[in-house]
Amino acid sequence: MHVPKSGRPILSADEFACLKPGAIVINTARGGIVDEAALALALGDGRVGAAGLDVFGDEPPAKGHSLLAFDQVVLTPHIAGLTQQAAERMAVSSVQNVIDFFAGRLDADLIVNGDF
């Protein structure tokens, strides 16, 4: 299972306990960010009202995955951003960022790790 560099999910039972009842949880970022077992418990007790996940700790999720039992959960197979148009925009943006970097005009808002 994939987990963030911290070694634990960012959203686990402790975080779900702090949410307003009925909160909606969406993860399209990375698998392992959400503790899926804790999410299932939070859905079961109403702490979380609905969830949408495009990524999972283990991909693909197992046939009997606990989140499959909930009508208020939408699961997609890690392809939410993979339209032809999105792929084209990502490719063009990536190349433009490289060109801008070497030209000394890269937008500082695009830099995630400024220590390079």
MARTOR-761405 format. One line per field, with one value per residue: x, y, z of N, C-alpha, C, CB in turn; residue number from 0. Coordinates in Angstrom, 1 decimal, decimal comma. Glycine has a CB too. Layout:
BEGIN
n.east = c(X;...);
n.north = c(Y;...);
n.up = c(Z;...);
ca.east = c(X;...);
ca.north = c(Y;...);
ca.up = c(Z;...);
c.east = c(X;...);
c.north = c(Y;...);
c.up = c(Z;...);
cb.east = c(X;...);
cb.north = c(Y;...);
cb.up = c(Z;...);
i = c(NUM;...);
***
This chain:
BEGIN
n.east = c(0,8;0,5;1,7;1,8;4,8;5,1;4,5;2,1;-1,5;-2,9;-5,6;-7,2;-8,7;-8,7;-8,7;-11,1;-12,9;-12,9;-14,4;-17,3;-20,5;-21,6;-19,9;-18,1;-15,8;-13,1;-10,8;-8,5;-5,8;-3,5;-3,0;-3,3;-3,3;-5,8;-7,0;-8,5;-10,0;-10,7;-12,2;-14,4;-15,6;-16,2;-18,1;-20,0;-20,9;-22,0;-20,5;-19,0;-20,6;-20,5;-18,3;-15,7;-13,4;-10,6;-8,2;-6,3;-5,1;-4,2;-4,0;-5,6;-8,6;-9,5;-11,8;-13,8;-13,6;-14,2;-15,3;-16,9;-19,4;-21,1;-23,6;-23,4;-20,8;-18,5;-16,4;-13,6;-11,5;-8,7;-8,5;-9,6;-8,5;-7,7;-8,4;-8,3;-8,0;-7,0;-4,6;-3,2;-3,1;-1,5;0,9;1,6;1,8;3,9;6,1;6,2;6,8;9,4;10,8;10,3;11,7;14,4;14,6;14,5;12,1;10,2;7,1;6,9;4,9;4,5;6,5;7,1;9,1;11,3;14,0;16,3);
n.north = c(-1,2;2,2;5,0;8,4;10,4;10,9;8,5;7,8;7,9;11,0;11,7;10,1;8,1;10,0;12,5;12,3;12,2;14,9;16,2;17,9;16,4;14,5;15,4;15,6;13,6;13,8;12,3;12,7;12,8;11,2;7,7;6,3;8,6;8,8;7,0;4,2;2,2;3,5;5,6;4,1;3,3;5,9;6,6;4,7;5,4;7,9;10,2;10,9;11,9;11,3;10,1;10,4;8,8;8,5;7,3;4,8;3,0;0,5;-0,5;-2,1;-1,6;-4,3;-6,9;-7,2;-4,8;-2,6;0,0;-0,4;-1,1;1,0;3,2;5,9;6,5;7,2;5,6;5,7;4,4;5,5;7,3;9,7;12,2;11,7;12,4;12,8;15,5;16,6;15,2;16,2;19,0;18,7;17,8;19,9;22,0;21,0;21,0;23,7;24,8;23,8;25,2;27,8;27,8;27,5;29,9;31,7;32,6;31,3;30,8;31,6;30,6;28,0;26,5;23,9;22,8;24,9;24,8;24,3);
n.up = c(0,0;-0,8;1,0;2,3;2,6;5,3;6,4;7,3;6,7;5,6;6,1;8,5;11,1;13,3;12,0;10,6;12,8;13,5;11,6;10,4;10,8;8,1;6,2;3,0;1,4;-0,8;-2,9;-5,3;-5,6;-4,5;-3,8;-0,6;0,9;2,2;4,8;4,1;5,4;7,8;6,6;5,7;8,1;9,1;7,1;7,6;10,2;9,7;10,0;7,8;5,0;2,3;-0,3;-2,7;-4,7;-6,7;-6,5;-4,8;-1,9;-2,6;-5,8;-8,5;-6,3;-4,1;-4,9;-2,8;-1,5;1,2;0,8;-1,4;-0,7;-0,1;-1,1;-1,3;-2,3;-4,7;-6,9;-9,0;-11,6;-11,2;-13,3;-13,7;-14,6;-17,2;-19,9;-23,5;-24,1;-21,7;-21,4;-23,6;-22,8;-20,5;-21,6;-23,3;-21,5;-19,8;-21,5;-22,2;-19,6;-19,3;-21,4;-20,5;-18,1;-18,9;-20,2;-18,2;-17,2;-15,8;-14,1;-10,8;-9,2;-10,0;-9,0;-6,9;-5,2;-4,3;-3,9;-5,8);
ca.east = c(0,0;1,2;1,4;2,6;6,2;5,0;4,4;0,7;-2,4;-3,2;-6,9;-7,4;-9,8;-8,6;-9,2;-12,6;-13,6;-13,0;-15,3;-18,8;-21,3;-22,1;-18,8;-17,8;-14,4;-12,8;-9,3;-8,0;-4,4;-2,6;-3,4;-2,6;-3,6;-6,9;-7,1;-9,8;-10,8;-11,3;-13,2;-15,6;-16,2;-16,8;-19,3;-21,0;-21,6;-22,5;-19,5;-18,8;-21,8;-20,3;-16,9;-15,3;-12,0;-10,0;-7,0;-6,5;-3,8;-3,8;-4,8;-7,0;-9,1;-9,9;-13,2;-14,6;-13,2;-15,2;-16,0;-17,9;-20,7;-21,8;-24,3;-22,9;-19,4;-18,2;-15,0;-13,2;-10,3;-7,5;-8,4;-10,4;-8,0;-7,0;-9,1;-7,4;-7,7;-6,2;-3,3;-2,6;-2,8;-0,4;2,1;2,0;2,2;5,2;7,2;6,3;7,5;10,9;11,2;10,3;12,7;15,7;14,6;14,5;10,8;9,2;6,2;7,3;3,8;4,5;7,6;6,7;10,3;12,2;15,5;16,9);
ca.north = c(0,0;3,5;6,0;9,6;10,4;10,9;7,2;7,5;8,7;12,4;11,6;8,9;8,2;11,2;13,6;12,1;12,6;16,3;16,7;18,1;15,3;14,6;16,0;14,9;13,5;13,5;12,2;12,4;13,1;10,0;6,6;6,3;9,8;8,5;5,6;3,7;1,5;4,6;6,2;3,2;3,4;7,2;6,6;3,9;6,1;9,2;11,3;11,3;11,7;10,8;10,1;10,1;8,4;8,1;6,7;3,9;2,5;-0,6;-0,4;-1,7;-2,1;-5,7;-7,1;-7,1;-3,6;-2,1;1,1;-0,8;-1,4;2,3;3,9;7,3;6,5;7,1;5,2;5,6;3,6;6,3;7,8;10,9;13,3;11,2;12,6;13,2;17,0;16,8;14,7;17,2;20,2;18,4;17,7;21,3;22,8;20,5;21,5;25,2;25,0;23,6;26,3;29,0;27,7;27,8;31,3;32,5;33,3;30,3;31,4;31,1;29,9;26,7;25,8;23,2;22,7;26,0;24,5;23,5);
ca.up = c(0,0;-0,8;2,1;2,1;3,2;6,7;6,9;7,7;5,8;6,0;6,6;9,2;12,1;14,1;11,2;10,4;14,0;13,6;10,6;10,6;10,3;6,7;5,3;1,8;1,3;-2,2;-3,1;-6,7;-5,5;-4,4;-3,0;0,7;1,6;2,9;5,4;3,5;6,5;8,7;5,8;5,7;9,4;9,1;6,3;8,3;11,3;9,3;10,2;6,4;4,3;0,9;-0,7;-4,1;-4,8;-8,0;-6,2;-3,7;-1,4;-3,4;-7,1;-8,2;-5,0;-4,1;-5,2;-1,7;-0,8;2,1;0,2;-2,5;-0,1;0,1;-2,3;-1,4;-2,6;-6,2;-7,1;-10,4;-11,7;-11,4;-14,7;-13,7;-15,4;-18,4;-21,2;-24,5;-24,0;-20,5;-21,7;-24,5;-22,1;-19,6;-22,4;-23,8;-20,3;-19,4;-22,4;-22,0;-18,4;-19,5;-22,2;-19,7;-17,1;-19,5;-20,7;-17,0;-17,0;-15,2;-13,1;-9,5;-8,6;-10,5;-8,4;-5,7;-4,4;-4,8;-3,6;-6,9);
c.east = c(0,9;0,8;2,3;3,9;6,1;4,8;3,0;-0,2;-2,6;-4,6;-7,1;-8,5;-9,8;-9,1;-10,7;-13,4;-13,8;-13,9;-16,7;-19,5;-21,8;-21,1;-18,6;-16,3;-14,1;-11,3;-9,1;-6,5;-3,5;-3,2;-2,6;-2,8;-4,8;-6,8;-8,5;-10,6;-11,5;-12,4;-14,5;-16,3;-16,9;-18,1;-20,4;-21,7;-22,1;-21,6;-19,2;-20,0;-21,7;-18,8;-16,8;-13,9;-11,7;-8,7;-7,1;-5,1;-3,3;-4,7;-4,6;-7,5;-9,6;-11,4;-14,2;-14,3;-14,4;-16,0;-17,0;-19,3;-21,6;-22,3;-23,8;-21,4;-19,3;-16,7;-14,7;-11,8;-9,0;-7,4;-9,2;-9,9;-7,4;-7,9;-8,0;-7,0;-6,8;-4,8;-2,5;-2,2;-1,6;0,9;2,6;2,5;3,6;6,3;7,3;7,0;9,0;11,4;11,3;11,4;14,1;15,7;14,5;13,2;9,7;8,4;6,5;6,1;3,8;5,6;7,1;7,9;11,3;13,6;16,1;18,1);
c.north = c(1,2;4,4;7,2;9,5;10,4;9,5;6,8;8,3;10,0;12,4;10,2;9,1;9,5;12,4;13,5;12,5;14,1;16,9;16,9;16,9;15,5;15,2;15,1;14,8;13,1;13,4;11,8;12,6;11,9;8,9;6,7;7,5;9,6;7,1;5,1;2,9;2,5;5,3;5,4;3,3;4,8;7,3;5,8;4,6;7,5;10,4;11,8;10,9;11,1;10,9;9,8;9,9;8,0;7,4;5,9;3,5;1,4;-0,5;-1,6;-2,2;-3,5;-5,7;-6,9;-5,8;-3,0;-0,9;0,8;-1,0;-0,2;2,9;5,3;7,5;6,3;6,7;5,1;5,0;4,4;6,8;9,1;12,0;12,9;11,2;12,9;14,7;17,2;16,3;15,7;18,5;19,9;18,4;19,1;22,1;22,3;21,1;23,0;25,5;24,8;24,8;27,6;29,0;28,1;29,3;32,2;33,2;32,3;31,0;30,8;30,3;28,4;25,8;25,2;23,2;23,8;25,8;23,7;24,3);
c.up = c(0,0;0,3;1,8;2,8;4,7;7,3;7,4;6,8;6,4;6,6;7,2;10,2;12,9;13,3;10,9;11,6;14,2;12,6;11,0;10,1;8,9;5,7;4,1;1,6;-0,2;-2,3;-4,6;-6,7;-5,6;-3,5;-1,7;1,5;2,6;3,5;5,0;4,5;7,4;7,9;5,8;7,0;9,5;8,3;7,0;9,5;11,0;9,5;8,8;5,7;2,9;0,6;-2,2;-4,2;-6,2;-7,8;-4,9;-3,2;-2,2;-4,7;-7,9;-6,9;-5,2;-4,4;-4,0;-0,8;0,0;1,6;-0,9;-1,9;0,1;-1,2;-2,4;-1,7;-4,1;-6,3;-8,6;-10,5;-12,0;-12,8;-14,8;-14,6;-16,7;-19,6;-22,2;-24,4;-22,8;-20,7;-22,6;-23,7;-21,1;-20,4;-22,9;-22,6;-19,8;-20,2;-22,3;-20,7;-18,5;-20,3;-21,3;-18,6;-17,7;-20,0;-19,5;-16,7;-16,5;-14,1;-11,8;-8,8;-9,0;-9,8;-7,0;-4,7;-4,9;-4,5;-4,7;-7,5);
cb.east = c(-1,0;1,0;1,7;1,8;7,0;3,8;5,3;0,4;-3,8;-3,1;-8,0;-6,1;-9,8;-7,1;-8,4;-12,9;-12,9;-11,6;-15,3;-19,3;-22,4;-23,3;-17,5;-18,5;-13,8;-13,3;-8,7;-8,7;-4,1;-1,2;-3,3;-1,2;-3,9;-8,2;-6,9;-9,5;-9,9;-10,2;-12,7;-15,1;-15,1;-15,8;-19,0;-20,3;-20,6;-23,8;-18,2;-17,5;-22,6;-21,1;-16,1;-15,7;-11,6;-9,8;-5,8;-7,3;-4,0;-4,0;-4,4;-8,0;-10,2;-9,6;-13,4;-14,4;-12,6;-14,7;-15,0;-17,4;-20,5;-20,9;-25,8;-23,3;-18,6;-18,5;-14,8;-13,2;-10,4;-6,3;-9,0;-10,7;-6,9;-6,6;-10,2;-7,9;-9,0;-6,8;-3,3;-3,6;-4,0;-0,6;1,9;0,8;1,2;5,2;6,8;4,9;7,0;11,1;10,3;8,9;12,8;15,9;13,3;15,6;10,3;10,0;4,7;7,7;2,5;4,8;8,8;6,2;10,9;11,7;15,6;15,9);
cb.north = c(0,0;4,2;5,4;10,8;11,5;11,8;6,9;7,9;7,9;13,3;11,9;8,3;7,0;11,5;13,7;10,6;12,0;16,9;15,7;19,4;14,9;15,5;16,1;15,5;12,4;14,6;11,1;13,3;13,9;10,4;5,3;6,1;11,0;8,7;5,7;2,8;0,5;5,5;6,5;1,7;3,3;8,3;5,9;2,6;6,2;9,4;10,8;10,6;12,9;11,5;9,1;11,3;7,4;9,3;7,7;2,7;2,1;-2,0;0,9;-2,2;-1,1;-6,3;-8,5;-8,3;-2,6;-1,7;2,1;-2,0;-2,0;3,3;3,8;8,0;5,4;8,4;3,8;7,1;2,6;5,5;6,8;11,4;14,0;9,7;13,7;12,9;17,7;16,0;13,3;17,6;20,6;17,1;16,8;22,0;22,6;19,0;21,1;25,8;24,1;22,3;26,6;29,1;26,2;26,9;31,6;33,5;33,9;29,1;31,1;32,3;30,5;26,6;26,7;21,8;21,3;27,3;23,8;23,2);
cb.up = c(1,2;-2,2;3,5;2,7;2,6;7,1;8,0;9,2;5,7;4,8;5,5;9,9;13,0;14,5;9,9;10,0;15,2;13,4;9,4;9,9;11,3;6,7;6,1;0,5;2,2;-3,2;-2,1;-7,7;-4,3;-3,8;-3,6;0,5;0,7;2,1;7,0;2,3;7,3;9,1;4,4;5,4;10,5;8,7;4,9;8,8;12,5;10,0;10,9;5,8;4,1;-0,2;0,1;-5,1;-3,7;-8,9;-6,1;-4,1;0,1;-2,7;-7,8;-9,3;-4,5;-2,8;-5,8;-0,8;-1,8;3,5;-0,3;-3,1;1,3;0,8;-2,1;0,0;-1,8;-6,9;-6,4;-11,0;-12,7;-11,0;-15,7;-12,3;-14,6;-18,2;-21,2;-26,0;-23,8;-19,3;-22,4;-25,6;-21,2;-18,9;-23,7;-24,4;-19,1;-19,4;-23,9;-22,0;-17,3;-20,3;-23,4;-18,9;-16,6;-20,7;-21,6;-17,1;-18,3;-14,6;-13,5;-8,6;-9,0;-12,0;-8,2;-6,0;-4,4;-4,1;-2,2;-8,0);
i = c(0;1;2;3;4;5;6;7;8;9;10;11;12;13;14;15;16;17;18;19;20;21;22;23;24;25;26;27;28;29;30;31;32;33;34;35;36;37;38;39;40;41;42;43;44;45;46;47;48;49;50;51;52;53;54;55;56;57;58;59;60;61;62;63;64;65;66;67;68;69;70;71;72;73;74;75;76;77;78;79;80;81;82;83;84;85;86;87;88;89;90;91;92;93;94;95;96;97;98;99;100;101;102;103;104;105;106;107;108;109;110;111;112;113;114;115);
***
